[in-house]
Amino acid sequence: MVLAYLPYNIRKQVEEIKDDIEEIRIRSNKPLCLKIGQETKMLKYIVTQEEVLQTFEKICENSIYAYRKQICDGYITIKGGNRVGIVGSAVIDNGQVININYISSLNFRIAREKIGCSNDIIQDIIDFSNKTIHNTLIVSPPGCGKTTLLRDIVRNISNGISEINFKGKTIGVVDERGEVAAMYKGIPQNDIGIRTDVVDNMPKPEAIRMLVRSMA
């Protein structure tokens, strides 16, 4: 899915790599960079400024204005749930970023779901006696899978678990950075369950009020 957004020469370079790629970083006039596991692979191919701009236009579907809010937040969620980080020269007005000019780098973060990864701990989250949910805090260092685990917990609670006669509950997800549901044109790109409502790209306090008020 990500390959469709890349210029031909960059796409060819990526296709030659058989390992499981987690990130594709393209920087103007710098080597193409791939993250594979905990390692970073620097290719000999030098990315041009024109290729960065071509890629940027593709991820914005040639309508940069429509993606302005996400651009100012520093990333765009594309089809498939993948996210593209964006950096460049920021335009500031009254202390707020209102645009990013002269895009210099893009970082494709490849989305991966791990369906069932929460199965072993779901018994610690659901109270089996009355089928309620415990208040739960997920803590780990960066890159250890907190979001992946949370997403699967949401899926399990939303769908229900027949093995324990848990019928599922309505879930409200505040996806401030688009990492959990990965909404693309109103459609979650990740499996977050059948009883889940999502507000994305909105600060948590406002989004929580909206979900409580509008979706009970």
N, C-alpha and C positions, 0 to 999 in steps of 0.2 A: 504493500500500500504506500509506503514511504517513497519507494523508488520513483513513483509517478511524478513526484514533486521535484525531482532532481534533474538538472541538465544532463544531456546525453553522456558527456565525457565523465562526469562525476558518477553517474549511475553505473557506467561500465566498471569503474574502479571498485565500487562497493559490491557489485555482483561477483567479482572475482574472489571476494573474501568468503570463505565457507564457514567461518566461526560464527557464534551467536553474538551479533552486534547489539549493544545496548544504547549507544549514542553515536550520532554522526555530526561532527563539528566542521562547518565550513567557514573559513575566515578569509577575508580579502587579502590576496597576495601572500597567503601562507599555505603550508602543506595541508592536505586533507587529513583529518584526524578521526580515528574510530576508537570508541571504548568497547573493549571486549572483556567482560568480567571485571577484574580489578586492574587490568592492564590497558595501556593506551598505545595504539598502533598508529604511528606517523607514516603516512604514505609519501612517496616522492612527488605525487601529483600536486601542482600548485594551483589553487583556486583563484580565479580572476574576480575582480570587482563586478564585472558584467554577469558572471555566473551567480554571485550572491544576490544581485538584484533580480535576475530571472527567477531564482528560487523564491525570493520574497514575494514577487508578484503572483507566482503560482499558488503559494499557500494562502494568499489573500484573495485568490480567485479573480485577480485583476480588478478588485474593488477595495482598495486600501481604506477608503473612508468607512466602509461597512465594518471593518475590523479595527477601527481606531481605538476603541476602548481596550481591546485585548492587547494591541500594540503598545499602548501606554502602560499596561500592566507588565509588559516584557515577555509575553508568550502568546501563541495562538494554538488552540486545539484543532487538529485536523481529523479527517475521516479515519476511522479505525482506532480513535482514542489516543493517537500519538500527539505529543506536544512539541512545539518548536519555540525554543527560547530565542529572543531577539535583543540585540544590543546595537548601539550606534550613538549618534550625537542627540542628546535629549533637548527638547524645547520646553522650557519652564515658564509657567505663568502663575503668579501668586503662590509660589511654592509647590505647584502641582505640575506633573509631567502631562503636557497636552499633545505631544507628538514625539516621534523619534525620526530624525533625519539621518541621511548618510548611513544606512545600515551597513555595519562592518562585519558582523558575525551572526551565524545562525546555528542553533544546536537542536538537532532532531533527537528527542528522547523516545525510544521505541517502547510502546506500551505492551505489557504482558500481564495477562490474567492467570491466576493459579486457582482454578476452581477446586474447592474442597480443602484449601490450605488451613481453614479455620476449624475443620471438623474435630480435631483433637482437643481443642480448647473451648468449644462451644458449650460443653457441659459446665464450664466455670463461669459462663456468662448468663445462661438461662437458669432460673430457679425452677427445678423440676417439680417441686411440690405445688406451686400455684401458677407455673408457666409465665412468670414475669421476668423482666430483664434486669440484671444487676448493673448499677453504675460501674463503668469499666474504663480504665485508663491504659492506653497502650504506649509503652516507652521503649525506645531503643536508640542506638546511635544512628546517624544518617546512613541511608542505603541498605538497611537491614530488612526492609519489607513491611513497615508499619502500614502504609497505604494499601498495599496488596492484601494484607491480613484484614484490615478494616473493611475493604470492599467485599471480601468473602463473608465476613460476619454479617454485613448488611444483607447480602444475598440470602444467607441462611435464615435470618430472622424474618425477612420479608416473604420468602417462599414458604416457610414452615418446614418442619422436619418430621416426616411421617413415622420414623423409627421411635420417636419419643412422644408421638401424638401431640406435637406442637404445631398448631394451625397457622402460625405466622401472624405478624402484626404490621400495621401501617407504619412506614418509616419515612421520616423527613431528613433529607441529606442537604446540608449546607456545604456546597462544593465550591468554596471561595476561589480556589486556584484551578478548578477543573481537573483535579487529579483522581477523584474517586469514580464519578460517573463518566467523565470525559464526554460532555454533551457536544454534539455536532448538529447544528441546525435543529435543536430541540429534541434530538434523539440520543439517548445514552449509548455510547459505543462499548461500554462494559456492561456485563451482566450484574445488575444490582437488585434483582428480584422484581416480583410482579406487584408488590404493594408499596413501591418506593416512589416518592415525589422528590424532585430535585430543584433547588435554586442554585444557580452557578453564577460566577463572576459578580458576586455581591458581598459586601462586608457582612460578617457573621451576625452582628446585632440586628441589622435590618432584615436579613434573610430569615433569622429565627422568628422574628415578629410576624413576617409574612406567612411562614409555614403554619404557625400556631393560629393566626387569624383566618387564613384562607383555606388551609387544608386540615384543620383540626388536629 
